[in-house]
Amino acid sequence: MAITVRKNFPVTGLSCASCAANVEKTLNSQPGVKSAAVNYASSSVWLEYNPASTTPEGLRNIVQSSGYDLITGEEEFSQQAEIALRESDILKWKTIGASLLTIPIVILGMFLMDFPYANWIMLVLATPVVFWFGRSFFVNAYKQLKHGSTNMDTLVAMSTGIAYIFSLFNTLFPHLLMTGNSHPPVYFEASAVIIVFILLGKLLEERAKSNTSSAIKKLIGLQPDTVTLLNEQGIETILPASSVQINNLLRVKPGERVPVDGEVTEGASYVDESSITGEPIPVEKITGDSVFAGTINQKGSFILIAQKVGSATLLARIIRMVQEAQGSKPPVQKLVDKIASVFVPVVIGLSIITFVVWMVLGGVNSLPQALLSMVSVLIIACPCALGLATPTAIMVGIGKGAEHGILIKDADGLELSHRINAVVLDKTGTITMGKPAVTDWFWLTEHTSILKQVILSIESQSEHPLAEAVSNALQIENIQTTPVTDFQSITGRGVIASVEKVRYFIGNELLMRESGVVLTSDDKSKATELQEEAKTVLFVGRNDRIVSIIAIADQIKPSSVVAIRKLIKSGIDIHMLTGDNEHTAASIARQTGIKNYKAGFLPEDKAGYIKDLQLQGKVVAMVGDGINDSLAMAQADVSIAMGNGSDIAMDVAKMTIVSSNLNSISSAIMLSKQTITTIKQNLFWAFIYNLIGIPVAAGLLFPFTGFMLNPMIAGGAMALSSVSVVSNSLRLKFKKMSVNP
């Protein structure tokens, strides 16, 4: 099986959706290319290719021969940003220059036609506007013509070129097409104004498009440029962040961003992780805690040991996921792409038909009227609005999700999420914390401070998760340990040890009975009460009697109950599947308000349960955090991984909740609804604009109302159509999508 590489490359020279379709078609036809998906809104292409059969450099040559460019190399996206900034500046000055020359043309053409030598003055002013400031339209149209393809530049070049040449002819030979005593018709003002409007529209469109990718720019901006490295002698050195290696010790000072993923080895602080998780409250970090690249250290200073660097950090992974998701296409976009690929040839065909019809039916002024209608049809048709409708909304939606700690893997996941009507939740690590903790502590003797010291001393020597939970609870109180002798761990029961020649037993009821420790009826009653609450009970015995009872449970996350109630209230069926016992499952379900739950489920049982729900017509989301959930997540329509879970679960998932807060599921569904609504609005206006605009430009209303669309108005309408679609997508940024209830 051939090994393929999947990578994102910037593409330059795209002027409309037809350009994107041309580049995509060209790349997909090349040997060794498995798939190519061009995103016009982000000016990039996701390429999956076989490096044994082709190379990015070879593909770049192919793209360049088609009139575009593919940026390859190590700094692709920084180059793209520089090129975009440079092109934006050039576009701005072109627009200003063309506008200054066009204003007097409009004054002469619209109000001062009897001004001496008016046509010659307009000719002199219009020539640089059309062929200097607008030369890129003609150059690009010629490149497309050489390869037998068309794009928006073809429409602009044809329309302005025809208007200019017709006007030039009437200026040079004014008597050939004159009727009566009328002035020979010239349309220098139309050709110049069209160029100005389209340049202005492209400038506004580029600036609006750059705002749709602001989320990815923010994420990239979270990466610090330098780090403070500590050597073995503790000497600090400032180095580029790119030079950090695994196991390096780094100091993070107050106000600095954490440069890599790692573990705190010294010091303590509060770290603002909102850029990664979307949670606004800073998180306390002490020795042993994990920290992530891009997060901001608050007041304290700490030293961390680098565990993941460069492209392996969580931030780098998030950036890759967002980039890939923003470049993906939902099913509806495939239909739009097909329309865009044939749009320009169809419009050219319609303009020719319009010309012929008006030449036949136009009467005395048939030629000017036919030319005006033809130019109007060419210029009002805009494939850009169609091409921008879906990707701009997807980019804004996925970027907004990332800013709130919701990573969406692809457009399919975003599109499907608004249809979710059943959510299946794993218990451990999803509804619960995923880590046992002490919930209740009952002391049956005095001198508890001494007993706490003994318990900590014994449990800290055990590697069992329950012992760790007990140790963690006591370490918070800064209790000192004492020497332990005769330590013995008994599998499935607990531990036995001696402290100052006194024998202690910490474990379950079976250990107590086997060790001769007496459980009173009150002890057993308290234990039964705790077990009914789905808590694990540990007894602490000293010599022959119980001195303490400890209850341990995997606690429900504070956000889970509210999140589950919110989902139920919105009409979504909630199901909980767990491999835990019936007693624990029932208790968790009761506390969270979940009516549908199953206990003792294996991974294949979870996948089967989801399949049954799908057969009932449900659109199912599976939420999990472990490897054991990956099978069920693959079966679900929408798979959601908790950010603190396994890498496998995150790889399978269409969506990742970085903060592991279940409230984000409601937010993700709301975001999906908002994005899909925006896409539908964009497509509606893009299609309606062309369905109404082209017939009006062709003169359909003239026989009934006497109205003929001026090409200048058509040019302005075309320019505004793309800007309006992008602006509508940007409205998504300001819609409420609350993560917290």
KEVOVEX-536082 format. One line per 8 residues: number of its first residue (from 1); their letters; for each residue x, y, z of C-alpha. Coordinates in nm, 2 decimals, always signed. Layout:
// KEVOVEX-536082
NUM> A> X:Y:Z  ...
//
This chain:
// KEVOVEX-536082
1> MAITVRKN> +0.00:+0.00:+0.00  +0.14:+0.34:-0.11  +0.22:+0.58:+0.18  +0.06:+0.92:+0.12  +0.13:+1.26:+0.28  -0.15:+1.51:+0.37  -0.05:+1.87:+0.38  -0.19:+2.22:+0.35
9> FPVTGLSC> -0.03:+2.47:+0.10  -0.12:+2.83:+0.03  -0.24:+2.92:-0.32  -0.20:+3.26:-0.47  -0.36:+3.42:-0.77  -0.72:+3.30:-0.70  -0.97:+3.57:-0.80  -1.29:+3.37:-0.78
17> ASCAANVE> -1.45:+3.04:-0.71  -1.39:+2.93:-1.07  -1.02:+2.98:-1.01  -1.04:+2.75:-0.71  -1.23:+2.49:-0.92  -0.96:+2.51:-1.20  -0.67:+2.46:-0.96  -0.85:+2.17:-0.78
25> KTLNSQPG> -0.93:+2.01:-1.12  -0.57:+2.05:-1.24  -0.42:+1.90:-0.92  -0.66:+1.61:-0.90  -0.56:+1.51:-1.25  -0.19:+1.48:-1.17  -0.03:+1.13:-1.11  +0.04:+1.06:-0.75
33> VKSAAVNY> -0.23:+1.30:-0.62  -0.49:+1.12:-0.42  -0.70:+1.42:-0.34  -0.69:+1.80:-0.36  -0.94:+2.04:-0.20  -0.90:+2.41:-0.27  -1.05:+2.66:-0.03  -1.11:+2.99:-0.20
41> ASSSVWLE> -1.18:+3.18:+0.12  -0.85:+3.08:+0.28  -0.65:+3.07:-0.05  -0.51:+2.73:+0.04  -0.53:+2.37:-0.08  -0.53:+2.04:+0.12  -0.32:+1.80:-0.08  -0.29:+1.42:-0.02
49> YNPASTTP> -0.02:+1.28:-0.24  +0.22:+1.00:-0.28  +0.58:+1.14:-0.23  +0.72:+0.85:-0.44  +0.52:+0.96:-0.74  +0.51:+1.34:-0.71  +0.66:+1.63:-0.51  +0.52:+1.97:-0.40
57> EGLRNIVQ> +0.77:+2.14:-0.63  +0.65:+1.94:-0.93  +0.29:+2.02:-0.85  +0.38:+2.39:-0.80  +0.52:+2.40:-1.16  +0.19:+2.25:-1.29  -0.01:+2.51:-1.09  +0.21:+2.79:-1.22
65> SSGYDLIT> +0.16:+2.68:-1.58  -0.22:+2.73:-1.51  -0.17:+3.09:-1.41  -0.16:+3.05:-1.03  +0.10:+2.97:-0.77  +0.15:+2.71:-0.50  +0.37:+2.82:-0.21  +0.60:+2.53:-0.09
73> GEEEFSQQ> +0.88:+2.53:+0.16  +0.91:+2.55:+0.54  +0.75:+2.89:+0.59  +0.45:+2.85:+0.37  +0.20:+3.04:+0.58  +0.43:+3.32:+0.69  +0.50:+3.37:+0.31  +0.13:+3.37:+0.24
81> AEIALRES> +0.07:+3.64:+0.50  +0.35:+3.86:+0.35  +0.22:+3.81:+0.00  -0.14:+3.88:+0.11  -0.03:+4.20:+0.28  +0.18:+4.31:-0.02  -0.11:+4.24:-0.26  -0.35:+4.42:-0.03
89> DILKWKTI> -0.13:+4.73:-0.04  -0.10:+4.71:-0.42  -0.48:+4.67:-0.45  -0.53:+4.97:-0.23  -0.31:+5.20:-0.44  -0.46:+5.07:-0.76  -0.81:+5.15:-0.63  -0.71:+5.50:-0.52
97> GASLLTIP> -0.52:+5.57:-0.85  -0.81:+5.43:-1.07  -1.06:+5.63:-0.86  -0.88:+5.96:-0.91  -0.88:+5.92:-1.29  -1.24:+5.79:-1.30  -1.40:+6.08:-1.12  -1.35:+6.33:-1.40
105> IVILGMFL> -1.45:+6.07:-1.66  -1.78:+6.02:-1.48  -1.84:+6.40:-1.46  -1.77:+6.44:-1.83  -1.96:+6.13:-1.94  -2.27:+6.19:-1.73  -2.30:+6.57:-1.72  -2.07:+6.75:-1.96
113> MDFPYANW> -2.10:+6.55:-2.29  -2.09:+6.88:-2.49  -1.76:+6.98:-2.33  -1.50:+7.04:-2.61  -1.30:+6.72:-2.68  -1.49:+6.54:-2.41  -1.45:+6.20:-2.57  -1.08:+6.25:-2.63
121> IMLVLATP> -1.03:+6.35:-2.27  -1.22:+6.05:-2.14  -1.02:+5.83:-2.38  -0.69:+5.96:-2.23  -0.81:+5.91:-1.87  -0.98:+5.58:-1.92  -0.69:+5.41:-2.10  -0.46:+5.38:-1.79
129> VVFWFGRS> -0.76:+5.29:-1.57  -0.85:+4.99:-1.80  -0.51:+4.88:-1.92  -0.28:+4.98:-1.63  -0.48:+4.97:-1.31  -0.70:+4.69:-1.45  -0.42:+4.51:-1.64  -0.43:+4.21:-1.40
137> FFVNAYKQ> -0.78:+4.12:-1.53  -0.66:+4.10:-1.89  -0.33:+3.92:-1.80  -0.51:+3.65:-1.60  -0.79:+3.61:-1.86  -0.53:+3.55:-2.12  -0.35:+3.29:-1.91  -0.69:+3.11:-1.86
145> LKHGSTNM> -0.76:+3.13:-2.23  -0.43:+2.96:-2.31  -0.54:+2.66:-2.09  -0.89:+2.66:-2.23  -1.05:+2.77:-1.90  -1.23:+3.08:-1.78  -1.28:+3.27:-1.45  -1.41:+3.60:-1.32
153> DTLVAMST> -1.12:+3.78:-1.48  -1.25:+3.66:-1.81  -1.58:+3.83:-1.75  -1.42:+4.16:-1.64  -1.18:+4.16:-1.93  -1.45:+4.09:-2.18  -1.70:+4.34:-2.04  -1.46:+4.64:-1.99
161> GIAYIFSL> -1.27:+4.55:-2.31  -1.58:+4.55:-2.53  -1.71:+4.88:-2.37  -1.36:+5.04:-2.42  -1.31:+4.92:-2.78  -1.67:+5.03:-2.88  -1.61:+5.37:-2.73  -1.26:+5.40:-2.89
169> FNTLFPHL> -1.42:+5.32:-3.23  -1.69:+5.58:-3.19  -1.42:+5.84:-3.08  -1.20:+5.77:-3.38  -1.48:+5.73:-3.63  -1.77:+5.93:-3.48  -1.99:+5.94:-3.80  -2.00:+5.57:-3.88
177> LMTGNSHP> -2.25:+5.47:-3.61  -2.43:+5.81:-3.56  -2.81:+5.82:-3.59  -2.94:+6.17:-3.68  -2.78:+6.45:-3.48  -2.71:+6.24:-3.17  -2.36:+6.20:-3.02  -2.19:+5.88:-3.10
185> PVYFEASA> -2.24:+5.66:-2.79  -1.92:+5.61:-2.58  -1.89:+5.41:-2.26  -1.55:+5.51:-2.12  -1.71:+5.60:-1.79  -1.87:+5.25:-1.77  -1.54:+5.07:-1.84  -1.35:+5.28:-1.59
193> VIIVFILL> -1.62:+5.27:-1.32  -1.65:+4.89:-1.36  -1.27:+4.86:-1.30  -1.29:+5.09:-0.99  -1.59:+4.90:-0.84  -1.43:+4.56:-0.89  -1.09:+4.68:-0.75  -1.28:+4.83:-0.45
201> GKLLEERA> -1.49:+4.51:-0.41  -1.18:+4.29:-0.42  -1.01:+4.51:-0.16  -1.31:+4.50:+0.08  -1.34:+4.12:+0.01  -0.98:+4.05:+0.09  -1.00:+4.25:+0.42  -1.32:+4.07:+0.51
209> KSNTSSAI> -1.18:+3.73:+0.42  -0.87:+3.80:+0.64  -1.11:+3.85:+0.94  -1.26:+3.51:+0.88  -0.93:+3.35:+0.96  -0.86:+3.56:+1.27  -0.90:+3.26:+1.50  -0.61:+3.07:+1.34
217> KKLIGLQP> -0.40:+3.39:+1.35  -0.47:+3.43:+1.72  -0.37:+3.06:+1.78  -0.05:+3.10:+1.59  +0.02:+3.42:+1.78  +0.01:+3.23:+2.11  +0.35:+3.07:+2.04  +0.63:+3.26:+2.21
225> DTVTLLNE> +0.94:+3.35:+2.01  +1.20:+3.29:+2.29  +1.24:+3.08:+2.60  +1.45:+3.09:+2.92  +1.66:+2.77:+2.93  +1.83:+2.65:+3.26  +2.14:+2.44:+3.23  +2.27:+2.19:+3.49
233> QGIETILP> +2.43:+2.47:+3.69  +2.11:+2.67:+3.69  +2.24:+2.94:+3.46  +1.97:+3.10:+3.25  +2.00:+3.15:+2.87  +1.76:+3.31:+2.63  +1.71:+3.10:+2.32  +1.46:+3.08:+2.03
241> ASSVQINN> +1.16:+2.87:+2.12  +1.22:+2.65:+1.81  +1.55:+2.52:+1.97  +1.38:+2.36:+2.28  +1.43:+1.99:+2.31  +1.26:+1.73:+2.52  +1.38:+1.72:+2.89  +1.51:+2.07:+2.87
249> LLRVKPGE> +1.44:+2.27:+3.19  +1.27:+2.61:+3.12  +1.18:+2.89:+3.35  +0.85:+3.07:+3.29  +0.83:+3.41:+3.45  +0.52:+3.61:+3.54  +0.33:+3.74:+3.24  +0.51:+3.50:+3.00
257> RVPVDGEV> +0.35:+3.24:+2.77  +0.44:+2.88:+2.84  +0.66:+2.78:+2.54  +0.61:+2.40:+2.53  +0.40:+2.13:+2.69  +0.56:+2.00:+3.01  +0.54:+1.93:+3.38  +0.61:+2.18:+3.66
265> TEGASYVD> +0.92:+2.07:+3.86  +0.96:+2.37:+4.08  +0.76:+2.67:+4.19  +0.38:+2.74:+4.18  +0.16:+2.98:+4.00  -0.18:+3.04:+3.84  -0.20:+2.99:+3.46  -0.46:+3.14:+3.23
273> ESSITGEP> -0.55:+2.85:+3.00  -0.85:+3.03:+2.83  -0.67:+3.03:+2.50  -0.67:+2.65:+2.49  -0.97:+2.55:+2.70  -1.20:+2.85:+2.67  -1.24:+2.85:+3.05  -1.18:+3.20:+3.19
281> IPVEKITG> -1.07:+3.12:+3.54  -0.69:+3.07:+3.59  -0.58:+2.72:+3.70  -0.34:+2.67:+4.00  -0.02:+2.49:+3.90  +0.21:+2.32:+4.15  +0.49:+2.07:+4.12  +0.38:+1.77:+3.91
289> DSVFAGTI> +0.10:+1.95:+3.73  +0.09:+1.97:+3.35  +0.12:+2.30:+3.16  +0.06:+2.37:+2.79  +0.22:+2.58:+2.52  +0.05:+2.91:+2.46  -0.11:+2.95:+2.80  -0.02:+3.26:+3.01
297> NQKGSFIL> +0.16:+3.24:+3.35  +0.01:+3.48:+3.60  +0.20:+3.61:+3.91  +0.42:+3.33:+4.02  +0.74:+3.18:+3.86  +0.80:+2.82:+3.79  +1.03:+2.57:+3.62  +0.90:+2.31:+3.38
305> IAQKVGSA> +1.06:+2.01:+3.21  +0.98:+2.00:+2.84  +0.78:+1.69:+2.74  +0.63:+1.78:+2.40  +0.79:+2.04:+2.17  +0.74:+2.19:+1.83  +0.46:+2.03:+1.63  +0.39:+1.77:+1.91
313> TLLARIIR> +0.25:+2.03:+2.15  -0.13:+2.05:+2.22  -0.13:+2.41:+2.07  +0.04:+2.29:+1.75  -0.21:+2.01:+1.73  -0.50:+2.24:+1.78  -0.37:+2.47:+1.50  -0.33:+2.18:+1.26
321> MVQEAQGS> -0.69:+2.06:+1.34  -0.84:+2.41:+1.29  -0.65:+2.46:+0.97  -0.76:+2.13:+0.83  -1.12:+2.17:+0.95  -1.14:+2.52:+0.80  -1.02:+2.38:+0.46  -1.27:+2.09:+0.46
329> KPPVQKLV> -1.59:+2.10:+0.26  -1.94:+2.00:+0.37  -2.16:+1.80:+0.12  -2.35:+2.12:+0.01  -2.02:+2.28:-0.11  -1.96:+2.00:-0.36  -2.28:+2.10:-0.55  -2.17:+2.47:-0.53
337> DKIASVFV> -1.82:+2.37:-0.67  -1.99:+2.20:-0.97  -2.20:+2.51:-1.04  -1.89:+2.74:-1.00  -1.69:+2.53:-1.25  -1.94:+2.59:-1.53  -2.06:+2.93:-1.42  -1.84:+3.15:-1.63
345> PVVIGLSI> -1.88:+2.97:-1.96  -2.26:+2.97:-1.91  -2.26:+3.35:-1.84  -2.05:+3.41:-2.16  -2.30:+3.20:-2.35  -2.59:+3.41:-2.20  -2.42:+3.74:-2.28  -2.38:+3.63:-2.65
353> ITFVVWMV> -2.75:+3.53:-2.67  -2.84:+3.87:-2.51  -2.63:+4.05:-2.77  -2.79:+3.85:-3.06  -3.15:+3.90:-2.93  -3.10:+4.28:-2.90  -2.94:+4.31:-3.24  -3.25:+4.15:-3.38
361> LGGVNSLP> -3.51:+4.32:-3.17  -3.34:+4.65:-3.07  -3.45:+4.86:-3.36  -3.27:+5.19:-3.45  -3.03:+5.17:-3.15  -2.98:+4.80:-3.16  -2.60:+4.79:-3.15  -2.54:+5.02:-2.85
369> QALLSMVS> -2.83:+4.85:-2.67  -2.70:+4.50:-2.75  -2.35:+4.60:-2.64  -2.47:+4.76:-2.31  -2.69:+4.45:-2.23  -2.40:+4.22:-2.31  -2.16:+4.41:-2.09  -2.41:+4.43:-1.81
377> VLIIACPC> -2.47:+4.05:-1.82  -2.09:+3.98:-1.82  -2.02:+4.22:-1.53  -2.31:+4.15:-1.30  -2.26:+3.77:-1.29  -2.04:+3.69:-0.99  -1.92:+3.34:-0.91  -1.73:+3.48:-0.61
385> ALGLATPT> -2.04:+3.51:-0.40  -2.12:+3.14:-0.46  -1.77:+3.04:-0.39  -1.75:+3.23:-0.06  -2.09:+3.14:+0.08  -1.99:+2.81:+0.24  -1.62:+2.83:+0.32  -1.63:+3.17:+0.49
393> AIMVGIGK> -1.91:+3.06:+0.72  -1.72:+2.73:+0.79  -1.40:+2.92:+0.87  -1.57:+3.16:+1.11  -1.77:+2.89:+1.28  -1.48:+2.66:+1.33  -1.26:+2.95:+1.44  -1.52:+3.06:+1.69
401> GAEHGILI> -1.54:+2.71:+1.83  -1.16:+2.69:+1.87  -1.17:+3.02:+2.07  -1.42:+2.85:+2.31  -1.22:+2.53:+2.35  -1.43:+2.33:+2.09  -1.21:+2.18:+1.82  -1.41:+2.07:+1.52
409> KDADGLEL> -1.23:+1.82:+1.30  -1.41:+1.88:+0.97  -1.70:+2.06:+0.81  -1.91:+1.73:+0.81  -1.90:+1.73:+1.19  -2.00:+2.09:+1.21  -2.29:+2.04:+0.96  -2.42:+1.72:+1.13
417> SHRINAVV> -2.41:+1.86:+1.49  -2.72:+2.07:+1.45  -2.92:+1.75:+1.38  -2.81:+1.56:+1.69  -3.12:+1.43:+1.88  -2.95:+1.16:+2.10  -2.63:+1.19:+2.30  -2.45:+0.89:+2.44
425> LDKTGTIT> -2.22:+0.96:+2.74  -1.94:+0.74:+2.88  -1.94:+0.77:+3.26  -1.58:+0.77:+3.37  -1.39:+1.08:+3.27  -1.69:+1.22:+3.09  -1.96:+1.27:+3.34  -1.73:+1.21:+3.63
433> MGKPAVTD> -1.38:+1.34:+3.71  -1.22:+1.01:+3.61  -1.01:+1.00:+3.92  -1.11:+0.86:+4.26  -1.12:+1.11:+4.55  -1.22:+1.10:+4.92  -1.58:+1.21:+4.96  -1.65:+1.13:+5.33
441> WFWLTEHT> -1.43:+1.06:+5.64  -1.57:+0.92:+5.96  -1.35:+0.91:+6.28  -1.45:+0.66:+6.55  -1.17:+0.76:+6.79  -1.00:+1.06:+6.93  -0.65:+1.19:+6.85  -0.73:+1.21:+6.48
449> SILKQVIL> -0.43:+1.42:+6.40  -0.20:+1.13:+6.50  -0.41:+0.88:+6.31  -0.40:+1.10:+6.00  -0.02:+1.10:+6.02  -0.02:+0.72:+6.04  -0.27:+0.67:+5.76  -0.07:+0.90:+5.53
457> SIESQSEH> +0.25:+0.73:+5.62  +0.11:+0.38:+5.52  -0.09:+0.48:+5.21  +0.19:+0.68:+5.06  +0.38:+0.35:+5.02  +0.10:+0.19:+4.82  +0.06:+0.23:+4.45  -0.31:+0.15:+4.44
465> PLAEAVSN> -0.54:+0.43:+4.31  -0.75:+0.43:+4.62  -0.44:+0.47:+4.84  -0.34:+0.76:+4.61  -0.68:+0.92:+4.67  -0.64:+0.90:+5.05  -0.28:+1.03:+5.03  -0.39:+1.33:+4.81
473> ALQIENIQ> -0.66:+1.42:+5.06  -0.42:+1.42:+5.35  -0.13:+1.59:+5.18  -0.35:+1.91:+5.14  -0.33:+1.94:+5.52  +0.05:+1.94:+5.52  +0.07:+1.64:+5.75  +0.41:+1.49:+5.82
481> TTPVTDFQ> +0.48:+1.12:+5.77  +0.63:+0.89:+6.03  +0.84:+0.57:+5.99  +0.65:+0.25:+5.88  +0.76:-0.11:+5.94  +0.63:-0.45:+5.83  +0.45:-0.30:+5.53  +0.25:-0.56:+5.33
489> SITGRGVI> +0.01:-0.51:+5.04  -0.25:-0.78:+4.99  -0.41:-0.78:+4.64  -0.79:-0.73:+4.64  -0.80:-0.65:+5.01  -0.57:-0.36:+5.12  -0.25:-0.30:+5.32  -0.12:-0.40:+5.66
497> ASVEKVRY> +0.17:-0.21:+5.84  +0.31:-0.12:+6.18  +0.38:+0.22:+6.32  +0.56:+0.24:+6.66  +0.48:-0.13:+6.71  +0.10:-0.08:+6.67  -0.06:-0.29:+6.39  -0.28:-0.10:+6.14
505> FIGNELLM> -0.51:-0.24:+5.86  -0.64:-0.03:+5.58  -0.87:-0.20:+5.33  -1.21:-0.36:+5.26  -1.44:-0.57:+5.49  -1.27:-0.89:+5.38  -0.93:-0.77:+5.50  -1.08:-0.67:+5.84
513> RESGVVLT> -1.25:-1.01:+5.89  -0.93:-1.20:+5.79  -0.72:-0.99:+6.03  -0.95:-1.02:+6.33  -1.07:-0.67:+6.33  -1.43:-0.65:+6.46  -1.70:-0.45:+6.27  -1.98:-0.34:+6.49
521> SDDKSKAT> -2.34:-0.31:+6.36  -2.29:+0.07:+6.33  -1.98:+0.02:+6.12  -2.16:-0.21:+5.88  -2.47:+0.02:+5.87  -2.25:+0.32:+5.78  -2.07:+0.12:+5.52  -2.39:+0.00:+5.36
529> ELQEEAKT> -2.52:+0.36:+5.35  -2.21:+0.48:+5.17  -2.21:+0.19:+4.92  -2.57:+0.27:+4.82  -2.44:+0.61:+4.71  -2.20:+0.43:+4.47  -1.90:+0.50:+4.70  -1.61:+0.26:+4.77
537> VLFVGRND> -1.56:+0.20:+5.14  -1.22:+0.16:+5.31  -1.20:+0.06:+5.68  -0.90:+0.16:+5.90  -0.84:-0.09:+6.17  -0.61:-0.05:+6.47  -0.53:-0.38:+6.65  -0.88:-0.54:+6.67
545> RIVSIIAI> -1.12:-0.24:+6.62  -1.23:+0.01:+6.35  -1.10:+0.36:+6.41  -1.21:+0.52:+6.08  -1.42:+0.47:+5.78  -1.32:+0.64:+5.45  -1.56:+0.68:+5.15  -1.40:+0.72:+4.80
553> ADQIKPSS> -1.58:+0.79:+4.47  -1.52:+0.91:+4.12  -1.70:+1.23:+4.17  -1.94:+1.39:+3.92  -1.80:+1.70:+3.76  -1.96:+2.01:+3.89  -2.07:+2.11:+3.53  -2.21:+1.77:+3.44
561> VVAIRKLI> -2.55:+1.79:+3.61  -2.63:+2.13:+3.47  -2.50:+2.03:+3.12  -2.71:+1.72:+3.11  -3.03:+1.90:+3.23  -2.97:+2.16:+2.96  -2.95:+1.90:+2.69  -3.26:+1.72:+2.81
569> KSGIDIHM> -3.45:+2.05:+2.82  -3.35:+2.11:+2.46  -3.52:+1.79:+2.36  -3.22:+1.56:+2.32  -3.23:+1.21:+2.46  -2.94:+1.13:+2.70  -2.80:+0.78:+2.74  -2.52:+0.67:+2.97
577> LTGDNEHT> -2.31:+0.36:+2.90  -2.05:+0.23:+3.14  -1.84:-0.07:+3.21  -1.89:-0.01:+3.58  -2.14:-0.21:+3.80  -2.51:-0.16:+3.81  -2.50:+0.00:+4.16  -2.26:+0.27:+4.06
585> AASIARQT> -2.44:+0.34:+3.72  -2.78:+0.37:+3.89  -2.64:+0.62:+4.15  -2.47:+0.84:+3.88  -2.79:+0.83:+3.66  -3.00:+0.92:+3.96  -2.78:+1.22:+4.05  -2.76:+1.35:+3.70
593> GIKNYKAG> -3.12:+1.29:+3.59  -3.04:+1.04:+3.32  -3.32:+0.79:+3.26  -3.15:+0.57:+3.00  -2.84:+0.39:+3.12  -2.66:+0.06:+3.08  -2.40:-0.09:+3.32  -2.13:-0.36:+3.26
601> FLPEDKAG> -2.09:-0.26:+2.89  -1.79:-0.37:+2.68  -1.66:-0.15:+2.39  -1.84:-0.36:+2.13  -2.16:-0.34:+2.34  -2.15:+0.04:+2.33  -2.10:+0.04:+1.95  -2.40:-0.20:+1.91
609> YIKDLQLQ> -2.62:+0.02:+2.14  -2.54:+0.33:+1.92  -2.62:+0.13:+1.60  -2.96:+0.04:+1.75  -3.03:+0.41:+1.82  -2.94:+0.49:+1.46  -3.17:+0.22:+1.33  -3.45:+0.41:+1.52
617> GKVVAMVG> -3.37:+0.72:+1.31  -3.16:+0.90:+1.57  -2.87:+1.12:+1.49  -2.63:+1.01:+1.76  -2.34:+1.19:+1.93  -2.10:+0.97:+2.13  -1.90:+1.15:+2.40  -1.60:+0.97:+2.55
625> DGINDSLA> -1.24:+1.00:+2.66  -1.07:+0.67:+2.65  -0.94:+0.41:+2.41  -1.23:+0.19:+2.51  -1.47:+0.45:+2.37  -1.31:+0.48:+2.02  -1.51:+0.19:+1.87  -1.84:+0.35:+1.98
633> MAQADVSI> -1.72:+0.69:+1.87  -1.64:+0.56:+1.52  -2.00:+0.42:+1.50  -2.16:+0.74:+1.60  -2.28:+1.01:+1.36  -2.09:+1.28:+1.56  -1.80:+1.17:+1.79  -1.69:+1.40:+2.07
641> AMGNGSDI> -1.37:+1.35:+2.27  -1.30:+1.50:+2.61  -0.97:+1.69:+2.59  -0.82:+1.52:+2.89  -0.86:+1.17:+2.73  -0.65:+0.95:+2.51  -0.49:+1.06:+2.18  -0.68:+0.78:+2.00
649> AMDVAKMT> -1.01:+0.91:+2.12  -0.92:+1.26:+1.99  -0.80:+1.12:+1.66  -1.13:+0.93:+1.60  -1.35:+1.22:+1.72  -1.51:+1.48:+1.48  -1.51:+1.72:+1.78  -1.29:+1.76:+2.09
657> IVSSNLNS> -1.39:+1.95:+2.40  -1.05:+2.07:+2.53  -1.19:+2.18:+2.87  -1.38:+1.85:+2.92  -1.68:+2.06:+3.02  -2.00:+1.89:+2.91  -2.17:+2.24:+2.88  -1.96:+2.28:+2.56
665> ISSAIMLS> -2.18:+2.01:+2.39  -2.48:+2.25:+2.40  -2.25:+2.53:+2.28  -2.12:+2.31:+1.99  -2.48:+2.23:+1.88  -2.58:+2.59:+1.90  -2.27:+2.69:+1.69  -2.36:+2.43:+1.43
673> KQTITTIK> -2.71:+2.57:+1.40  -2.58:+2.92:+1.37  -2.32:+2.82:+1.10  -2.57:+2.61:+0.89  -2.82:+2.90:+0.91  -2.55:+3.14:+0.79  -2.45:+2.91:+0.50  -2.81:+2.88:+0.39
681> QNLFWAFI> -2.85:+3.26:+0.40  -2.53:+3.31:+0.20  -2.63:+3.05:-0.07  -2.98:+3.19:-0.09  -2.86:+3.54:-0.15  -2.58:+3.43:-0.39  -2.82:+3.23:-0.60  -3.10:+3.49:-0.59
689> YNLIGIPV> -2.86:+3.76:-0.67  -2.76:+3.59:-1.00  -3.11:+3.46:-1.08  -3.25:+3.81:-1.06  -2.94:+4.01:-1.16  -2.86:+3.84:-1.49  -3.21:+3.86:-1.65  -3.24:+4.23:-1.54
697> AAGLLFPF> -2.89:+4.30:-1.69  -3.00:+4.12:-2.01  -3.29:+4.37:-2.04  -3.58:+4.15:-1.94  -3.76:+4.45:-1.79  -3.71:+4.68:-2.08  -4.03:+4.58:-2.28  -4.24:+4.63:-1.97
705> TGFMLNPM> -4.08:+4.93:-1.79  -3.83:+5.07:-2.03  -3.56:+5.00:-1.77  -3.21:+4.91:-1.89  -2.94:+4.83:-1.63  -2.64:+5.06:-1.65  -2.31:+4.86:-1.66  -2.17:+5.08:-1.39
713> IAGGAMAL> -2.45:+4.98:-1.16  -2.40:+4.62:-1.25  -2.03:+4.65:-1.16  -2.11:+4.80:-0.82  -2.37:+4.53:-0.75  -2.12:+4.26:-0.85  -1.86:+4.40:-0.62  -2.10:+4.43:-0.32
721> SSVSVVSN> -2.24:+4.08:-0.36  -1.91:+3.91:-0.24  -1.86:+4.16:+0.03  -2.22:+4.11:+0.16  -2.17:+3.73:+0.18  -1.84:+3.76:+0.37  -1.99:+4.02:+0.60  -2.29:+3.79:+0.68
729> SLRLKFKK> -2.04:+3.52:+0.77  -1.86:+3.75:+1.00  -2.18:+3.82:+1.19  -2.13:+3.47:+1.34  -1.85:+3.61:+1.55  -2.09:+3.82:+1.75  -2.36:+3.57:+1.81  -2.39:+3.43:+2.16
737> MSVNP> -2.25:+3.09:+2.22  -2.22:+3.05:+2.60  -2.01:+2.76:+2.72  -2.12:+2.80:+3.08  -2.49:+2.78:+3.18
//
